[in-house]
Amino acid sequence: MAPDESTDVLTDFQRWFFTMSRLKSFNWAFVEKQLQSSKSSEFISEILKQTCLHPLCRAVPPSFRYRKSFLSELIRLQEAAGCDPLDELYDALAEVVGAAEGSECYKTYFLPCGGAISLLEKVALISGGTTGLVTWEAGLFLAEWALDHREFFTDRTVLELGSGVGLTGVAVCRSCSPKKFVFSDCHPAVLQALRDNVRLNGLGEGASPATSVRELDWTTATGEELREIGADVVIAADVVYDPAVMRGLVKLLRVVLTGSAPRPDVLLCCAVRNPQTYDGLRRQLESCGIKPEVLDGAVSRVFPYDRTANMELIRLTAADELQPSDATETI
Ligand SMILES: C[S@@+](CC[C@H](N)C(=O)[O-])C[C@H]1O[C@@H](n2cnc3c(N)ncnc32)[C@H](O)[C@@H]1O
């Protein structure tokens, strides 16, 4: 095997492990071949250094259950290849076997500029009645778009709607040099997780760029609140999944787009799970004078995630004749 190939595989193992990607995403076939050809557990030792024995795994560990499944797979491959048992592999397993599984885990997303974003997330996709306590694919896709279009955010005030646990916003803050970044959400548990994650990633009071975490509910936010934020750019990822809240979102977007001049750039990143819901959004936007334009979806693949979902990134602009409205008005 070419040495650089094994380096790439080790790097991928690290990226997938720390984002708790599905085990079937890993290149187990490569590991199997390495073990068979060398009849030594050395490659497993290298994998452990990049994953369970990496200092990040002490500081911001993936869940116990995940680590247990990962280590069990390594043990299975090692035994199948007839390699000598590796003490550190069994020691690592002993640490997680029988540990009480919590409802939270850390996920760590490596950045191309170096460093990583670590977030405390829930294990379950929906908990406490909200979808906001995990990172969604659209948030990762929007972060990747931002990394490809840094200048779009540089020296600008950015407002993010429905930030969730904060992946997109932290990626923009760490890589795109915005003047100021305002994270927002409406759910109390999400806001608390967001504040903790912003701090965990070295952002917050006294840090650069200036950041804040605000409670901002699309259904009740006012034009005055938005003017006070003074965003040059407004972004949101995976906020179009519930027809019940869409009306409030569209109403808010209209206020954003007709507020103070110059009008901000507005980007929505949508995972199109249900085409009817998505078409409903487009119809509602168009019926109140907002034009959605689909941006080129190609992005550099930075984060490991399931790319089977149809992702649309849309830029919203208001018709010139659209009159200013305040969120308290009815559309
Ligand atoms: C599917 S999550 C997406 C989170 C994050 N943007 C991501 O892509 O990982 C949707 C987010 O929208 C927030 N949300 C839902 N309704 C809202 C409302 N009326 N006002 C503000 N935020 C809302 C939720 O609390 C949640 O954090």
The ligand as an ORCA input file, in Angstrom:
! r2SCAN-3c Opt
* xyz 0 1
  C     -33.712     21.578     11.920
  S     -33.067     22.704     13.076
  C     -31.701     23.394     12.173
  C     -30.599     23.860     13.078
  C     -29.345     24.348     12.362
  N     -29.614     25.496     11.537
  C     -28.722     23.240     11.538
  O     -28.851     23.279     10.293
  O     -28.099     22.345     12.115
  C     -34.247     24.063     13.029
  C     -33.966     25.171     14.024
  O     -34.934     26.214     13.845
  C     -35.345     26.670     15.121
  N     -36.719     27.233     15.015
  C     -37.872     26.586     14.738
  N     -38.913     27.440     14.788
  C     -38.401     28.661     15.091
  C     -38.963     29.957     15.297
  N     -40.280     30.166     15.214
  N     -38.137     30.982     15.596
  C     -36.789     30.772     15.695
  N     -36.196     29.574     15.526
  C     -36.995     28.530     15.241
  C     -35.308     25.417     15.983
  O     -35.261     25.735     17.378
  C     -34.058     24.730     15.469
  O     -32.930     25.127     16.172
*
